[in-house]
Amino acid sequence: MPIRVQFRLRFMLDESIALGPGKIALIESIARTGSISAAAREHEMSYRRAWLLIEQVNACFEEALVSTATGGKGGGGASLTEFGQEIVRLYREAETAAQVAAKKPLAAITKRLRREVAAP
């Protein structure tokens, strides 16, 4: 059985997750697709769920990370603001720094894991 270590870097604001791996992935999908609905489809969630997550992220920061344009005849869309691009870059930088800093202790823990899960 392969062993993998997974970081879950989360920024909490009160009881809400202001930013975490799922929201970052959604925001990156919006940046790539230019659309909340396309990003929602990529993450197998409803448009409403994606919209609510983006509203929550935007409300948790001093500036919006994602900007939206109303749909209709001319089309709509969504994009990252400059602030949003900076936050995504800083999040990924922090994630990498944490992985590098934790490399030795994580290797020591991984070495001590069973290769098969023991029955309870």
Backbone as a printed PyTorch tensor [residue, N CA C, xyz], in Angstrom:
tensor([[[  0.8520,  -1.1740,   0.0000],
         [  0.0000,   0.0000,   0.0000],
         [  0.9020,   1.2430,   0.0000]],

        [[  0.7140,   2.1530,  -0.9670],
         [  1.5470,   3.3530,  -1.0040],
         [  1.2040,   4.2900,   0.1590]],

        [[  2.2120,   4.9490,   0.6520],
         [  2.0380,   5.9060,   1.7340],
         [  2.1670,   7.2950,   1.1460]],

        [[  1.2700,   8.1780,   1.5560],
         [  1.3900,   9.5600,   1.1370],
         [  1.0700,  10.4720,   2.3080]],

        [[  1.7270,  11.5840,   2.3280],
         [  1.4970,  12.5890,   3.3550],
         [  0.7760,  13.7490,   2.6980]],

        [[ -0.2660,  14.2330,   3.3550],
         [ -1.0700,  15.2840,   2.7740],
         [ -1.1720,  16.4450,   3.7570]],

        [[ -0.7310,  17.6260,   3.3270],
         [ -0.8540,  18.8270,   4.1460],
         [ -2.2340,  19.4230,   3.9540]],

        [[ -2.7660,  19.9830,   5.0130],
         [ -4.0470,  20.6830,   4.9540],
         [ -3.8540,  22.0430,   5.6230]],

        [[ -3.3080,  22.9710,   4.8850],
         [ -3.0810,  24.3150,   5.3940],
         [ -4.3970,  25.0760,   5.3290]],

        [[ -4.8850,  25.5000,   6.5020],
         [ -6.1620,  26.2110,   6.5590],
         [ -5.9950,  27.4950,   7.3560]],

        [[ -6.6400,  28.5230,   6.8850],
         [ -6.6930,  29.7880,   7.6010],
         [ -8.1120,  29.9400,   8.1210]],

        [[ -8.2440,  29.9680,   9.4380],
         [ -9.5560,  30.0210,  10.0650],
         [ -9.8700,  31.4550,  10.4980]],

        [[-11.0990,  31.8540,  10.2950],
         [-11.5980,  33.1390,  10.7620],
         [-12.8400,  32.8190,  11.5660]],

        [[-12.7170,  32.9340,  12.8690],
         [-13.7370,  32.4370,  13.7860],
         [-13.9010,  30.9350,  13.5250]],

        [[-15.0950,  30.5000,  13.1950],
         [-15.3270,  29.0790,  12.9240],
         [-15.3250,  28.7620,  11.4280]],

        [[-15.1200,  29.7690,  10.6100],
         [-15.1340,  29.5780,   9.1630],
         [-13.7280,  29.3270,   8.6330]],

        [[-13.6590,  28.4940,   7.6170],
         [-12.3930,  28.3180,   6.9120],
         [-12.3270,  29.4460,   5.8880]],

        [[-11.4800,  30.4310,   6.1660],
         [-11.3310,  31.5570,   5.2460],
         [-10.6600,  31.0900,   3.9660]],

        [[ -9.6890,  30.1990,   4.1260],
         [ -8.9540,  29.6990,   2.9780],
         [ -8.3440,  28.3510,   3.3310]],

        [[ -8.4810,  27.4140,   2.4190],
         [ -7.9190,  26.0810,   2.6030],
         [ -7.6960,  25.4440,   1.2430]],

        [[ -7.2840,  24.1920,   1.2230],
         [ -6.9440,  23.5420,  -0.0420],
         [ -8.1020,  23.4570,  -1.0400]],

        [[ -9.3070,  23.2340,  -0.5750],
         [-10.4470,  23.1450,  -1.4780],
         [-10.7830,  24.4800,  -2.1130]],

        [[-10.7690,  25.5300,  -1.3110],
         [-11.0830,  26.8580,  -1.8320],
         [ -9.9780,  27.3400,  -2.7740]],

        [[ -8.7330,  27.0570,  -2.4420],
         [ -7.6270,  27.4330,  -3.3290],
         [ -7.7720,  26.7150,  -4.6700]],

        [[ -8.0840,  25.4330,  -4.6410],
         [ -8.2630,  24.6740,  -5.8900],
         [ -9.4070,  25.2530,  -6.7150]],

        [[-10.5050,  25.6240,  -6.0590],
         [-11.6430,  26.2280,  -6.7610],
         [-11.2370,  27.5650,  -7.3770]],

        [[-10.5350,  28.3820,  -6.6180],
         [-10.0880,  29.6870,  -7.1140],
         [ -9.1400,  29.5160,  -8.3030]],

        [[ -8.2410,  28.5510,  -8.2200],
         [ -7.3340,  28.2940,  -9.3410],
         [ -8.1010,  27.8250, -10.5840]],

        [[ -9.1630,  27.0540, -10.3840],
         [ -9.9940,  26.6270, -11.5150],
         [-10.7080,  27.8110, -12.1420]],

        [[-11.1690,  28.7310, -11.3130],
         [-11.8240,  29.9350, -11.8330],
         [-10.8200,  30.7480, -12.6460]],

        [[ -9.6030,  30.8600, -12.1480],
         [ -8.5670,  31.6010, -12.8750],
         [ -8.3030,  30.9640, -14.2360]],

        [[ -8.3000,  29.6490, -14.2680],
         [ -8.0020,  28.9140, -15.5020],
         [ -9.1690,  28.9470, -16.4850]],

        [[-10.4020,  28.8240, -15.9780],
         [-11.5700,  28.7060, -16.8610],
         [-12.2850,  30.0250, -17.1140]],

        [[-12.1050,  30.9850, -16.2120],
         [-12.8160,  32.2550, -16.3410],
         [-14.2860,  32.1470, -15.9890]],

        [[-14.6390,  31.0940, -15.2440],
         [-16.0580,  30.8370, -14.9880],
         [-16.2480,  30.0870, -13.6720]],

        [[-17.1850,  30.5650, -12.8660],
         [-17.5230,  29.8410, -11.6340],
         [-18.2160,  28.5310, -11.9780]],

        [[-19.1110,  28.5580, -12.9630],
         [-19.8440,  27.3230, -13.3070],
         [-18.8940,  26.2660, -13.8690]],

        [[-17.9370,  26.6520, -14.7060],
         [-16.9710,  25.6800, -15.2380],
         [-16.0870,  25.1410, -14.1160]],

        [[-15.6880,  26.0080, -13.2070],
         [-14.8760,  25.5610, -12.0690],
         [-15.6780,  24.6100, -11.1820]],

        [[-16.9490,  24.9210, -10.9780],
         [-17.8150,  24.0500, -10.1800],
         [-17.9100,  22.6630, -10.8100]],

        [[-18.0730,  22.6210, -12.1230],
         [-18.1430,  21.3200, -12.8180],
         [-16.8320,  20.5460, -12.6330]],

        [[-15.7090,  21.2200, -12.7410],
         [-14.4100,  20.5500, -12.5470],
         [-14.3190,  19.9060, -11.1670]],

        [[-14.9360,  20.5360, -10.1900],
         [-14.8600,  20.0350,  -8.8080],
         [-16.1070,  19.2680,  -8.3890]],

        [[-16.9390,  18.9620,  -9.3700],
         [-18.1540,  18.1690,  -9.1440],
         [-19.0080,  18.7180,  -8.0080]],

        [[-19.2570,  20.0220,  -8.1000],
         [-20.1400,  20.6620,  -7.1230],
         [-21.1300,  21.5300,  -7.8750]],

        [[-22.1790,  21.9100,  -7.1970],
         [-23.1800,  22.7660,  -7.8330],
         [-22.6180,  24.1780,  -7.9910]],

        [[-23.2040,  24.8810,  -8.9480],
         [-22.8300,  26.2820,  -9.1430],
         [-23.0880,  27.0530,  -7.8550]],

        [[-24.2330,  26.7940,  -7.2320],
         [-24.5830,  27.5040,  -5.9880],
         [-23.5390,  27.2730,  -4.9100]],

        [[-23.0950,  26.0510,  -4.7480],
         [-22.0730,  25.7430,  -3.7340],
         [-20.7850,  26.5090,  -4.0380]],

        [[-20.3510,  26.4920,  -5.2810],
         [-19.1330,  27.2050,  -5.6670],
         [-19.3020,  28.7040,  -5.4170]],

        [[-20.4480,  29.2370,  -5.8030],
         [-20.7230,  30.6550,  -5.6120],
         [-20.6550,  31.0210,  -4.1300]],

        [[-21.2650,  30.2090,  -3.2840],
         [-21.2540,  30.4770,  -1.8400],
         [-19.8330,  30.4230,  -1.2770]],

        [[-19.0330,  29.4730,  -1.7490],
         [-17.6440,  29.3900,  -1.2860],
         [-16.8600,  30.6360,  -1.6810]],

        [[-17.0580,  31.1060,  -2.8910],
         [-16.3640,  32.3120,  -3.3530],
         [-16.8460,  33.5320,  -2.5780]],

        [[-18.1340,  33.6210,  -2.3310],
         [-18.6510,  34.7270,  -1.5130],
         [-18.0260,  34.7100,  -0.1280]],

        [[-17.9020,  33.5170,   0.4550],
         [-17.3040,  33.3930,   1.7870],
         [-15.8390,  33.8140,   1.7780]],

        [[-15.0820,  33.3560,   0.7790],
         [-13.6740,  33.7410,   0.6760],
         [-13.5590,  35.2520,   0.5420]],

        [[-14.3220,  35.8300,  -0.3710],
         [-14.2540,  37.2750,  -0.5790],
         [-14.6040,  38.0460,   0.6930]],

        [[-15.5680,  37.5480,   1.4730],
         [-15.9830,  38.2220,   2.7050],
         [-14.9280,  38.1230,   3.8030]],

        [[-14.0760,  37.1100,   3.7420],
         [-13.0760,  36.8920,   4.7900],
         [-11.8130,  37.7380,   4.6180]],

        [[-11.6290,  38.3040,   3.4420],
         [-10.4160,  39.0820,   3.1680],
         [-10.7410,  40.5620,   3.0310]],

        [[ -9.7240,  41.3780,   3.1880],
         [ -9.9090,  42.8270,   3.1070],
         [-10.2410,  43.2960,   1.6880]],

        [[ -9.9260,  42.4740,   0.7030],
         [-10.2910,  42.7500,  -0.6820],
         [-10.7990,  41.4500,  -1.2940]],

        [[-11.5500,  41.5720,  -2.3720],
         [-12.0590,  40.3850,  -3.0620],
         [-10.9170,  39.6510,  -3.7630]],

        [[-10.9800,  38.3170,  -3.7350],
         [-10.0250,  37.5020,  -4.4670],
         [-10.5410,  37.1970,  -5.8680]],

        [[-11.8610,  37.0810,  -5.9860],
         [-12.5000,  36.7520,  -7.2640],
         [-13.4730,  37.8600,  -7.6190]],

        [[-13.3930,  38.3050,  -8.8590],
         [-14.2940,  39.3170,  -9.3960],
         [-15.2480,  38.6200, -10.3560]],

        [[-16.5170,  39.0190, -10.3100],
         [-17.5040,  38.3950, -11.1980],
         [-18.1850,  39.4370, -12.0710]],

        [[-18.6180,  38.9870, -13.2330],
         [-19.4000,  39.8200, -14.1480],
         [-20.7100,  39.1030, -14.3960]],

        [[-21.8100,  39.8400, -14.3800],
         [-23.1340,  39.2610, -14.5700],
         [-23.2660,  38.6670, -15.9650]],

        [[-23.9020,  37.5100, -16.0250],
         [-24.1240,  36.8380, -17.3080],
         [-25.2080,  37.5200, -18.1130]],

        [[-25.6720,  36.8540, -19.1120],
         [-26.7180,  37.4090, -19.9660],
         [-26.2700,  37.3930, -21.4120]],

        [[-26.8160,  38.3140, -22.1970],
         [-26.5420,  38.3430, -23.6250],
         [-25.0470,  38.4820, -23.9310]],

        [[-24.3640,  39.3540, -23.2290],
         [-22.9320,  39.5740, -23.4470],
         [-22.0610,  38.5570, -22.7360]],

        [[-22.6630,  37.6840, -21.9660],
         [-21.8970,  36.6900, -21.2180],
         [-21.4130,  37.2510, -19.9000]],

        [[-21.0640,  36.3840, -19.0330],
         [-20.5630,  36.7820, -17.7240],
         [-19.1560,  36.2830, -17.5780]],

        [[-18.8200,  35.9290, -16.3880],
         [-17.5020,  35.3710, -16.1680],
         [-16.9900,  35.7150, -14.7900]],

        [[-15.8340,  35.1940, -14.5040],
         [-15.1860,  35.4330, -13.2220],
         [-13.6840,  35.4060, -13.4460]],

        [[-12.9800,  36.1620, -12.6430],
         [-11.5270,  36.1790, -12.7440],
         [-10.9350,  36.5130, -11.3870]],

        [[ -9.6680,  36.2190, -11.2430],
         [ -8.9620,  36.5780, -10.0240],
         [ -8.5530,  38.0380, -10.0990]],

        [[ -8.6980,  38.7090,  -8.9960],
         [ -8.1870,  40.0650,  -8.9000],
         [ -6.6730,  39.9720,  -8.6960]],

        [[ -5.9830,  41.0750,  -8.7920],
         [ -4.5400,  41.0650,  -8.5050],
         [ -4.3120,  40.5950,  -7.0780]],

        [[ -5.1700,  41.0490,  -6.1690],
         [ -5.0830,  40.6240,  -4.7680],
         [ -5.2690,  39.1140,  -4.6570]],

        [[ -6.2330,  38.5790,  -5.3990],
         [ -6.4730,  37.1400,  -5.3980],
         [ -5.2830,  36.3630,  -5.9130]],

        [[ -4.6650,  36.8590,  -6.9710],
         [ -3.4690,  36.2090,  -7.5160],
         [ -2.3520,  36.1860,  -6.4750]],

        [[ -2.2070,  37.2870,  -5.7460],
         [ -1.1670,  37.3560,  -4.7080],
         [ -1.4540,  36.3750,  -3.5690]],

        [[ -2.7120,  36.2830,  -3.1550],
         [ -3.0780,  35.3770,  -2.0610],
         [ -2.8320,  33.9230,  -2.4740]],

        [[ -3.1910,  33.5500,  -3.6930],
         [ -2.9490,  32.1880,  -4.1780],
         [ -1.4550,  31.8980,  -4.1900]],

        [[ -0.6530,  32.8440,  -4.6950],
         [  0.8000,  32.6650,  -4.7370],
         [  1.3650,  32.4960,  -3.3240]],

        [[  0.9200,  33.3310,  -2.3850],
         [  1.4090,  33.2510,  -1.0060],
         [  0.9790,  31.9420,  -0.3350]],

        [[ -0.2400,  31.5010,  -0.6090],
         [ -0.7220,  30.2400,  -0.0520],
         [  0.1530,  29.0860,  -0.5330]],

        [[  0.3960,  29.0210,  -1.8290],
         [  1.2290,  27.9480,  -2.3920],
         [  2.6610,  28.0370,  -1.8680]],

        [[  3.1690,  29.2380,  -1.6850],
         [  4.5060,  29.4330,  -1.1300],
         [  4.5740,  28.9120,   0.3160]],

        [[  3.5560,  29.2220,   1.1070],
         [  3.4940,  28.7470,   2.4900],
         [  3.3940,  27.2250,   2.5450]],

        [[  2.6060,  26.6600,   1.6710],
         [  2.4370,  25.2110,   1.5920],
         [  3.7740,  24.5250,   1.2880]],

        [[  4.5110,  25.0530,   0.3280],
         [  5.8140,  24.4950,  -0.0420],
         [  6.8000,  24.6330,   1.1150]],

        [[  6.8250,  25.7930,   1.7540],
         [  7.7310,  26.0260,   2.8740],
         [  7.4450,  25.0580,   4.0250]],

        [[  6.1720,  24.8080,   4.2890],
         [  5.7980,  23.8730,   5.3550],
         [  6.2530,  22.4540,   5.0210]],

        [[  6.0980,  22.0490,   3.7700],
         [  6.5260,  20.7130,   3.3570],
         [  8.0360,  20.5540,   3.4950]],

        [[  8.7770,  21.5760,   3.0910],
         [ 10.2410,  21.5270,   3.1970],
         [ 10.6590,  21.4770,   4.6590]],

        [[ 10.0600,  22.3160,   5.4870],
         [ 10.4140,  22.3770,   6.9050],
         [ 10.0890,  21.0790,   7.6410]],

        [[  9.0450,  20.4040,   7.2160],
         [  8.5920,  19.1930,   7.9070],
         [  9.1500,  17.9060,   7.3020]],

        [[ 10.0190,  17.9890,   6.3210],
         [ 10.4780,  16.8120,   5.5770],
         [ 11.0670,  15.7270,   6.4850]],

        [[ 11.9940,  16.0750,   7.3750],
         [ 12.6400,  15.0620,   8.2290],
         [ 11.6660,  14.4100,   9.2040]],

        [[ 10.9010,  15.1860,   9.9790],
         [  9.9720,  14.5060,  10.8940],
         [  8.9130,  13.6890,  10.1670]],

        [[  8.4620,  14.1590,   9.0100],
         [  7.4790,  13.3870,   8.2520],
         [  8.0750,  12.0780,   7.7460]],

        [[  9.3250,  12.1230,   7.3210],
         [  9.9980,  10.8950,   6.8790],
         [ 10.1370,   9.9240,   8.0400]],

        [[ 10.4440,  10.4340,   9.2220],
         [ 10.5880,   9.5730,  10.4080],
         [  9.2560,   8.9290,  10.7810]],

        [[  8.1760,   9.6840,  10.6940],
         [  6.8510,   9.1280,  10.9880],
         [  6.4640,   8.1090,   9.9240]],

        [[  6.6720,   8.4470,   8.6710],
         [  6.3300,   7.5630,   7.5570],
         [  7.0670,   6.2380,   7.6690]],

        [[  8.3140,   6.3020,   8.0720],
         [  9.1380,   5.0940,   8.2200],
         [  8.5460,   4.1340,   9.2520]],

        [[  7.8470,   4.6890,  10.2230],
         [  7.2940,   3.8820,  11.3150],
         [  5.8530,   3.4180,  11.0650]],

        [[  5.2940,   3.7810,   9.9400],
         [  3.9470,   3.3200,   9.6130],
         [  3.9750,   1.8530,   9.1900]],

        [[  2.9200,   1.1550,   9.4900],
         [  2.7730,  -0.2130,   8.9950],
         [  2.5800,  -0.1530,   7.4890]],

        [[  2.9450,  -1.1760,   6.8280],
         [  2.7370,  -1.2390,   5.3780],
         [  1.3420,  -1.7550,   5.0380]],

        [[  0.7040,  -2.3670,   6.0090],
         [ -0.6820,  -2.8210,   5.8630],
         [ -1.4350,  -2.3810,   7.1000]],

        [[ -2.7050,  -2.0960,   6.9290],
         [ -3.5290,  -1.6870,   8.0570],
         [ -3.9120,  -2.9210,   8.8700]],

        [[ -3.6260,  -2.8520,  10.1710],
         [ -3.9840,  -3.9660,  11.0470],
         [ -5.4980,  -3.9530,  11.3060]],

        [[ -6.0950,  -5.1040,  11.3500],
         [ -7.5300,  -5.2180,  11.6160],
         [ -7.8010,  -4.7810,  13.0490]],

        [[ -8.9070,  -4.0640,  13.2770],
         [ -9.2320,  -3.6110,  14.6560],
         [ -9.6460,  -4.7410,  15.5420]]])
